Amino acid sequence: MKTTDDKKFSLSAIAAAVILQCQPALAEYEELPTLVVEGGTMEPGTTALQPGTVGTLDAADLLKRVPGGNVNRNGPLTGIAQFRGLYGDRVAVNVDGMALKNAGPNAMDSRMSAIPSALIRSIKVYRGVTPVSVGLETMGGAVVAESRRAEFTDSETWKPQLFGTFGWSQVNNGLYGGGMAGVANQNYRFHFSASHEDGDNYRYKDNRNLKYTSYDRQTYQAGFGFRRDGHEFGAAYNHKFTGSAGTPSLPMDIRWIRTDTVNADYAWQLSDTVKLKTAMFFQDADHEMTNYHMRNAPTDPARWRQNNTDVVAAGYKAALVWSDIAGGELEVGVDGDLATHNSKVTNPNNAAFFVRLYNDVNRNRYGAYAEWRGEPLERLTVNAGVRYRYTYMDAGKVDGTPARMGMMNPMMRAGTILRDRFNAADRRQDQHDVDIALDFNYRLNDNLNLALGLARKTHAPIYQQRYTWLPLESTGGLADGRVYVGNIGLDSEKSYEAVAGFDLNLPTLGVLQNVYFEPRAFYRYVNDYIQGQAVNPADLGLTPMQWNMFVNMMLPNGCPNNPGGNTTDCTLRWANVDAQLYGVDMQGGFAIGDHWRVDGLMTYTRGEKLSGKDDNLYRIAPLNGRVRLTYSIWDFAFSGEYAGALRQDKVARYNNERKTSDWSVVNLRLQYQPSYQYVQGLKLAFGVDNVFDTKYADHVNGINRVRESRIGVGNRVFNPGRNYYVTLNYTF
């Protein structure tokens, strides 16, 4: 990894390297509708990540290897998916067929962490318009992750299937281990998998300790499958337990998270041309977080806080697929999910103190869709779909000590008014939305494929945006250090999107072989985009004096984003505005001879608020990219990677977002994969990330909320320093 003060390599080197790769591509290459991130070497049309390249960080870091992808990181296990400037719940994350819910209101158990990196089988990201069949809400794209399991074979003989992995990371003394043991034949499969991860606080430049970045997590999964005579059924149970884990960009740290899920799927080949597909899942998760068990407890015992949350969710999907409709495949289906959230804040030093922040909050989605995939004209493939979605949201009545104190303390009177207005309001909200997606791919010749996607996508408000009745940092992981008040009457976001590009693949170009270049340009206009706006106390039934007194009581230490600033400027209310996002992302590569290969990617995204005063959208990554040079000989592969980002000065004023400097880092890796019989499944790697121990902060990192840290409160959290690591994988 790198930054600006050490070994400063200009990011223009990345631009030059990637542009040089922008040559035509392979004749044999088959256009893939998705971009796949998985273990292995880079191949045309895919961005591949060697297992262990990111040390012991969670699976979210794989998205940094995807053009347009990034990670909003709030802690070592809290990485939130970002794609082309949209993040959080706007990006659909499908894990083994499940639309999982976060157990807590700040996404500490982010959906990208549902499968530990040790047990990831594949991750898929759609670079074009995401098909409507992929998920209920895909305005920001979709990430489809699958865990390792036993696979059916082609014979009646039972065969074992084994996988094991181990890794060590020096920068935080981190260890991970995992494995999958299974047995299968052509009709049955059974598997069991488990993993363990733990690490201390990581270190950055000059071996400085970044407090409260340690973590501990275990997962267990058991599953089976059956197929015969056109029927196929599979089911799995997964248990994940996260122990103490730091989230320095949030007001509390994880004490524990317990998540249990069950998922099942069934397919029936009704005839040669008709197939029925069904799936379901159930999720039960509990979560406890505090501001005292990891970080130094507040000196005032009255400021200690513990938040206990839970979510119960379930989902379903059923679809019929006709494989011969107008020369293509037609899929018609229904799907939905239901979730109930609760949150109660307490103080272990005062049994009388409580805040019922969320009480029986429901967010239920019901959808129906139709999608056709085919080739209406020679060389032209089309994916066209339409989806209807009904979103039902409601919440129970709330209460809390800050509201009860208002009866006796005029300075807290606003708390009483906020509670009573919320409880008297019509909290039920019904949203009816329609999504349309069109994706065109035209094969101009054997080497060039043209791509165009057009879409109207929608996203209903999340429960935190509607039902946060007190000004609190409960934002779904926004981590901007500001406090927000909900807005029950929010409208759904409506996005109008266009994506265009081409895939150029050439078997040879002069001395180069396997050349590929795949750029995409996109534009998205979002009507009713949801973000925070300055609070008008009258909209909350309060006078300016009541509001100011209450906010000062709620934030006795000032604004976390700006400790010396005005606390009333720190409070925002969710509102609908208009916004636009646009940019370019690309990937490319080529081989030279039998041993050398170059691969790279680059991403540029711009986000702007269009309503009211002109402003930039929050937490948008600047121009960034990476280039990797690989030399392979015999059973060895050595790679050097250069990654970096430009300065980000287009920041959001409404969030008091701070500018970040440009940075660049160098990563090295040596991999040994023996070709000898009996050990062909072995893969051993040694690596060094951030070779020059550069001190830097990625712009999409969260800001620091820990007062006793070396990093000032409100400053962006630094990335890890130089890291030596070892990984070992074995597949049998």
N, C-alpha and C positions, 0 to 999 in steps of 0.2 A: 504494500500500500504506500501512497506517497502524499506529500503535501507541498506547500509553497516554500517553506523556509529551507528545506534540505534539497539536494539534487533536483533542481527545478527544470523539468523537461517541458517544453512548450506543448500544449495540447494540439497545436497545429500539426505536430508530428503524427498524431492519430488521424487527423483529417487527411493528411497527405497519404498515409499508409492505406487508409480505407478507400480513398478515391482511386489509388493505384490498383486496388483490387476490383474496381468496378469494371470488369471485363465480362464478356459473354459466358455462357454456361453449358453444362453437360447435355448432350443430345439424349442420353438415356434417362435423364432426370424426369421423374414424374412429379408434377405439381402436387404439393401436399396442401390440403385445406387448413392444416394447423401447423404451428411451429412446435416442435417437440424438444423438450429439454430432458436429457437422460444421460446416464453414464455412458462413456464412450468417447471417441474422437469426433471432431467436427466433420460433418458431411454436408454436401449441398442440400439446401432447404431446411436444415436443422441447426440449432445452436445447441451443442452438447457440452456437458460439464463432466469432467473426470470426477468420479466419486472421491470426496475428501478434499477437493480443491479449496473449499471454503472452510477448512478446518472443522471445528465443532459447532459452528453457527447453524441456525435452523434452516429448514428448507426454503424459507422466504428468500434467502440470499441467492438461490438459483435464478430468481427473476432478473438479477442484474446482468445475467448472460443472455437476456432476451432483448432484441431491439424494441425500444419503447417501454421496457419494463424497469421497475425500480422498487425499492423497499423503504417505507417509512419506519425507521427503527426507533422504538421507545425503550428497548431493553434487550438483553441477549436472547430471550425467547419470544420477544414481542415485536415481530416484523410484520407490517401491514402491507399488503400488495398494492402497488401503484402501477398503472398502465396508461401511458399517454396523458398524464396529468390528473387522472381521476383515481381515487383510492378509497379504502374503507369498504363499506357495503355496496358502493356503486360498482365495484369489481366483483363479479360472481366467482366464488371459490367452491368448486365441487370436489369433495374428498370421498373417494370410493363410492360415488353415486349419492352422497349426502350433502345437502345444503346446511351445514352445521351452523349453530348460533354461538356467539360469544357468551361465556358465562357471566362476564362482568361488563359494566357500562363503558369501560375504556379499552376494551379489546386486548386485555393483558394476555388472554389465551387466544391470540389471533388465529384465524382459521388456517392460515398458511403453516402454522406450527402443529396442526392436528396429526400429521405424520412426521416422525423424526426423520432427519435427512438420511440416517443409517438404513431406513427401511423404505425409502422412496423407490418405486419402480419406474415411474415416468411422470413428467409434468407437461401438459399441453397448454399452449397459449395461442389464441386466434389472432393473427396479425391483420386479417381482413375484418369484415363485419361478422360479428358473432351470430351464428344461426339461432333462431328463436327456440329451437328444440333443446338447446344446451341448458337453459335455465329460465326461471321465472323473471328475473331482473338482470339484464346483461348490458346496461347502459355503458359501463366502463370496461366492457370486455369480460372475458371469462378465463379462469385458470382451472384446469381439470387435473387433479392429482390422483395417482393410484399407488397403493402400497404393494409390497411384495406378497405373493401367495403361491401356492402350488398350482401348476397348470395341468390340464388334461393331456394325456399322451395319445398316441395312435395305436396302442395295442392293449390287450387284456392283461398283460403282465404288469404287476405293481412295480413302480420304480421310485426310489427315494429322490427327493429334491432338497438340497441343502444350500444355505447361504449364510456366511458369517462375515462380520466386519468389526474392525477395531480402529480407534484413532486416538492420538495424543496431540495436544496443542500446548506449546510452551508459554504463549502470551498470557494464559490464564490457568496454566496447569490443568487444562481441561481433558477429560477422558470421555470417550463414548464407546459403547460396544452394543452389538445387536446381532440377531440371527433369525433365520427362518428354517424350520424343519418341516418337511412335508412328504407325503407319499401320494401317488396318483396312478391311475390307468386311464383307459379311454372313456370310462363311465363314472369314475369317482375321483375326488381329490379331497385331501385333508391337509391342514397346515396349522402350525403354531409358531408365533413369532414374538419376540421380546426385544426391548432395548433399554439401555440405561445411559444417561448423560449427566455429567456434573462438571462444574468449573468454578474456580475462584474469581475474584475481581480481576478483570483484565487490565493490562498495563499499556500505556501509550508512551510517547516520546521520552527517552532517557529513563525508562523503567518506572515512570510515575504510575501510581495505583489509581484507577478510576473506581471510586467507592460504589458499592451496591450494584455490582454487575455480576455477582455470582449466581449460580442456578443449579437446580437438581430436578431431574425428570425421569420417570419410568413409564413404559408402555407395554401392554400385553395384548395379543390378539389370537383368536382361534377361529378357524373357518372351515367350511366344507362345501363341496359342490357335487351335483349329480346331473348326468345327461344321458338320455336314451330315447330313441324313436321320435326325434323332433322336439323333445322337451329338455330344458336345461334350467336347473335351479341352483342357487348359491346363497349362502348366508355366512355372516361373520359377527363376532362379538369383540369389541375393543374396549380396553380399560386404560386410561391415561391418568397418571398422578404426577402433578407438579408440586414439588416442595418449595422451600424458600427460594425466591428468584427476584432479583432486583429489576426495577423499572425506573431509572433515574429521571426519566422525562415525564413521569406521572406523579401525582401527589402521594401515592402509596406504593408499597411493594407487595408482591405476591407472598402470602403466607402458605397457602395451598390452593390447588384446584384439582377437583376430582371429576372426571368425565367418563361416563359409560355410554356406549352406543351399540345399537344392533341394526344391521342392515341386511336386506335380502333382495334378491332379484329372481325373476322367473321369465323365461321366454318359451314360446310354443310356435313351432312352424306349422301353421294351420294347413297350408297347401304349398305348392311350388312357388307361389307368388305372394302369399300373405303370411305375415308373422305378427304375433302378439308379444309385446314387451311390457313387463311390469317391474316396479321397484318400490321399496318402502324403507323407511328408517325411523328409529326412535333414539332420542338423546335425553340424558339426564345429567346435569352438571351443577356442582356446588363450588363456591369460590369464597375465600376469605382473604382480605387484604388489610394492611395496617400502615400507619405512618410512624410506628415505634419499634417493631420487632427487628428490623434490619438497620434502617438509618437511625441516627440519634433521635430519641424521643423529644418532643417539645418540652421546654423547661416548665411551662405552665401545664400541670396535669389536666386542666380543663380542655386543652387543645388536643389531647390524645384521641385518635379516631380508629375505629375498626369497622369495616364494611363487609357484611355478609350478603352474598347474592346467589341467586339460583336461576336456572332456566330449564324448562321441560319443553321439548320440541318433538315433532313428528312430521314426516313428509311422505308423499306418495307420487307415483307416476305410472300411467298406463297409456300405451300407444299401439296403434295398428299400422303396420308398414306394408304397402303394396309395392312390389318391385317392378311392376310393368304397367305404369300409368303414363300415357303420352310419351312413351320412350324413356321414362325416368322412374324415380322412386318417390312415392308419396307417403308421408308420415302424418298421421292425425292423432293427437293425444290430449289428455287432460293431466294436470299435475297440481300440486299444492303443498303447502306446509303450514303448520300452526306452531306458535311459540308463546310461552307465558314467562314473563320476567318479574323478579322481585329483588328489592334491594333495601337493606336496613342498616343504617349507620348508628354505631353506639360508641360509648366511651368506657373502657374497662375500669376507670377510676370513679365513675359516676353512674350507678345503675339506673338513675332516673333519666339520663340523657338518651335521646334517640331521634332519628330522622327516618321516617318511612319515605324513602326517596321514590321508589317505584313499588306499586302495590297491584299485583295481578294485572300487569300490563300485557295486553294481547296484541300480537301482530300476526295476522293470519292472511295467507295469500292463496288464491284459487285461480288457476289458469286453464286455458284451452288454446290449442295451436294447430296449425296446418303448415306443412313444409314440403316443398317439391324440390328434388335434386335430380338433374339430368342434363342431357346434351340435345337441346332443341335444334341446333344447327351444327353442322360439321365443325369441329374444333372449338365450339363454344359450349362451356359448361355453366350451368346456372344453379344457384341455390336461392330459392324464393320462399319466404315464410311470413306468416302473420300470426300474432298472438294477442289474445285478450286476457287481461288480468284484473281481478277484483281483490283489493287489499282492505281488510277489515282491521281497525285498530280501536282499542278501548283501554281504559285504566280505572282501577279502583280508587277510592278516596284515600287521601294522604293526611299525615299529621307529623308533628315533630316538636321537640323542645323549643326551637327558635320561634315557632308559631305560637306555642302556649305562653312563652315569655312575653309576647306582645300585649297580653291582657294586663300585665303589670308594669312593663317597661316601655315607655314611649319610643325609645330608640329601636326597639324590636317590633314595633307595631306593624311594620311592613311585612314581617313574616306571617303575622296573623291574616293580613289582607290577602297575601299571595295564596295561602292555604285555602281560605274561604272562597276566593274567586275560582280556584282550581276545582274544588269539590262541588261548587255550584254550577260549573260549566258543563256543557254537553260534550263529554270527552270522547264519545263515539265518532269515528271518522270513517267514511266509505270512499274509497278511490277506485274509479273505473278507468283503466288505461289500455291503450292499444299500441303494440310494437309492430313494426314492419321492417323486414331485412331483405335486401337484394344483393347478391354477390355474383359477379360475372368474371369468368376467366376465359380468355381467348388465346389459343395456342397459335401464334403467328407462324411459327415454324418449329423445327425440332429443337431449336436453341432458345427461343424467346417466347415467354408467356406474359400476356397483359392482364392486369387485374384491376377491377373496379368494384367498390362496394358502396351502397347507399342504404341508409337506415334512419328510421325514426324509433328511438328507444326512450323508455320512461323509467323513473325510479321514484317510488313513494318514500315519504320521510321515514327515518328510523325513529324508534321509540324515544331515544334521548332528545331528539329535536322537537318532539311534540310535548313530552310529559315531564321534563325537568322543571319542577315548580319552584325550586329555590335556585339562586345563582351559585352554581357549583361547576367544578371541572369534570363534568360528565359528558363526554363528547364523542364517544366511539373511538377514542385514541387520537384525536386531533393534536393534542399535546402542544398547544401554542401558549400555555401558561396564562390563559384568560378564563374567566368564568362565564357561563352561559345560562340563560333562562329559556325555557321551551316556549313553543308557539303552537298551540293546538290546531290552529286553522291553516297550517301550511299546505300548499298544493304540491302535487307530484312534479318532479323535474321532467322536462321534455327535451330530449336531445335530437338534433338533426345532423347527421354525420355523413361525410363522404371520405372514402379511402381509395387512393389510386397508386398504382406502381407497376412494376414488372419484375420478372425473374429471368435473368440471363444466365444460361448454363452452357459452357463449352468444354468439350473433352480436351481440346488443346488450343492454345493461343501463343504462337511463337514457341518459346522455351517453357511456357507454363502449361500445366495440366489441371484438369478438374477445376476449372475456373467457374466461380459463381458470384453473382452480384444481385441483391434483392432489396431494392429501396421501396419505401412506402411514404407517401405524403398524405396527411389527413387534415380535415377541418371539421370542427364540431361547434355548433351553436346550441347553447342550452338555455331554454326558456324556463324561468322559475327555478334556477339554480339556487340551492340552499346554502347560505353562509351566515355568519354573524354580522349584525349591524348594531350601531349605537342604540342604547336603550332609551326609549321615550317613557319616563315614569308614568305618564298619563295613560299609556296603553295597558299598564299593569294595575290601574286604579290607584296610583300613588302620587303624592306630591313630590317634587324634586327633593325637598328636605327629608321626607320620610325615606326615600330611596337612598340618598347619600348617607344618612345615619346608619341604615341597615347594612349597606355594603361595607362601610368602615368597620362595623362590628363583625361582619363575616370574614373580613380580610385584615386582621389586626397587624399583620406583618407587611402589608402592602400588596401590590400586584405581583404575582410570581413571575410574570413576563417583564416587569419593570418595577423592581422593589421600591425605588424612590419616587415613582410616579403617582398620579392621582388614581385612587382605587376605583372611582366611578368610571374612568376611561377604560378600566380593565374589564368591565362587564358588558357583555353583548347579548343580543337576543336573536335567535334564529329567524331568518326572513328569506323570502323569495326575491331573487334578483335575476338579471340576465347576464350571461357570460359567454365567452367563446374560448376555445382551445384549438391550437393548430400547431403543426410541426412536421418533422421528417425523421424517420428512423430507417436504418439500413444495416444489412450484414453482407459480408462478402469474403472471398478467400480464394486461394489457388495453391497448387503444389508445384515444386520445382524438382524435377528428377524423382528418384525413388525415396528420398530421405527427408526433404524439406517441405514444410507446409506453412502458410501464413493465413490466419483468419482474423477477422475483426468485426466490430459493430460500432455504430454511432447512433445517438439519440438526441434530438432537439425538440423541446416542447415549450410552447408559450401559452400562458393562461391569463385572460383579461376579464375584469368585471366591466360590464357595459352599462349597468343601471346607475343613476346618480353620478357621484364623482368618479372619474376614471381611477381605476386601481388594478393591481395585479392579484391573481389568485394565490392562495397560500400554499406553501410547501411544493412548489413546482421545481423540479430538478433543472439545472442549467444544461447547456451543451455538454455531453459526456460520452465517453466511449472507451474502447479497449482494443488492443491489437496483440495477438499471440503468435509467436514464431516457435515452431516445433521441429525438432530434428529426431528422426526415428531410425534406428539401426538394430538389427538382430531383434532381441526381445526388450530393447530399451527405447524410451522416448523422453527427450529432454525438452522442456518448453520454458520460454521466457515471455512474460506478459507485461505490457505497459498499459496502465489504466489511469484515467484522470477526468477532470471536469473543469470547465471554465468558471470564472467568477460569476456569482448570481447577484445582480444588483436590481433585478426587477422583482421586488418583494412587495408583500401585502401590507399596506399601511394600516388597514383596519385590524390586523393582528399584531401590529408593532413588530413585524417580522424583520429580523436582522439580515444584513447582507453577508455573504460568505465569499471567501477567497478561492482562487483557483488552486487546484492541487493535482499531483500526479504521483503514482507509486509504481514500483517494479516488483513483480512476483516471479519466483523461479520454482520449477518442479521437475523432479526426476522420477520416472515410473518404470518399473520392471514387471513385465508380464510374460512369464516363461512359456515356451511353446512345447515343453516336454510333456509326454503322456503322463497322466495322473495329476499333474499340477497345472494343466492349462487354464483352470479357472482361478488361478492365483493372480492377484494384482497388488503389488507393493509400491508405495510411493513415499517420497521424501520431498518436502517443500519449504520454501521461505517466502512468506508474504511480507510486503512492505520492507523490502531489503534494506533501504536506507533509513529506516526508523523515522519516517516522516510524521510530523505532527499535523493532523488535518481533521476537518469535520465535514462530512458529507452534508450537503444542503438539506437533504430530506431526513437527517437525524433530528430527533426531538431536542427541545431545549432542556437544560439542567434544572431540576426542581429540588436538588439536595443542597441544603445550606452549608453543610460541613465539607463539601467537596472542594477540591482545588479549582474547579471550574466555577466561575461565578454564576449565581442564580440568574436565569434568563439567557445565558450563553448556550450555544449549541454544544451538544455532547461530542467529544472527540472519538474518532475511530481508533481501533487497536493499533499499537505500534508493531515493531518487528516481531514476527511470529514464525517459529520453527515448528513443523508438524510432521507426523508420520501417520500413514493410513495403510491398512491391510484389509483386503477383501478376498473372499474365496467363495466360488460358486461351484456346486457339484450337481 
